[in-house]
Amino acid sequence: MAENETAAGANRTYDDPIPPKRIPTRPPGQHPRTLIVVPTKEERENLDWVFERFQDLDDPDLHILIADDDSIDKTWSRAGTWAADDARMHLLRRPGRFKGRGFALRESYKWAAESEFGYEYVLECAANGTDDILQVPKLIAALDAGADVVVGARSVSEGGDDASPRRRQGLACFCTGAPVDDVESGFRGFKMAALRQIARRLKAPDHRIKAEALAAAKNAGLKVVQVPVPYVSKTHDGRPKKGGDSGAGALLGLWLRRITKRV
């Protein structure tokens, strides 16, 4: 889509001024301070949707970090406009050659751990609408209840599509050893203490970090749980979902690393 076209489902172009920012009306202190990490690559036309959905949560204890792989469409620029003068919105622009979900997430974990805001929980979700930010309170509730790691297991519940990808993940479940039947879901959350335990063991450069993180959590003896979230096969503007799963070869290699305690 050209930058002067109107984004699908919207009445403005994504070069227009951002919508008015909203200040949370709820009091702080409802849960530990939490950061949502959103890795992006060419997602400029989705950014307004992401930030408006974030504001819909009306949560002063919730922050958001856009970790952008130096997008050609200048996703980083739009994110920077949103983040200006708002202490809850942040941008991590990642120029250079180390691109991909794995690199973006590891750099975001480091950013969160070193932040002055003292985050206790770190969540992850996609920018394209396949992960509904309004489901974030479910993940936070699971961490509040004692989980170290929580995965949003894509489900037919709550308006999700009929065919959940959970049905195709027997090998992934076996290889990670984690008690989760949607290993490849990237909608998840961690306690900061759990991330500190496993971050150094994570090496995958791309989407394979999803399975790798669960294998590392299993080996570290962390408490891993899942909560159902709607499965959406198309992005919020109607396009087919893009993404990737780990692949049989990568999963078997991960299984070998897990049983030899190298993850």
Secondary structure, 3 states (H helix, E strand, C coil): CCCCCECCCCCCECCCCCCCCCCCCCCCCCCCCEEEEEEECCCHHHHHHHHHHHHHCCCCCEEEEEEECCCCCCHHHHHHHHHCCCCCEEEEECCCCCCCHHHHHHHHHHHHHHCCCCCCEEEECCCCCCCCHHHHHHHHHHHHCCCCEEEEEEECHHHCCCCCHHHHCHHHHHHHCCCCCCCCCCCEEEEHHHHHHHHHHCCCCCCCHHHHHHHHHHHCCCCEEEEEEECCCECCCCCECCCCCCCHHHHHHHHHHHHCCCC
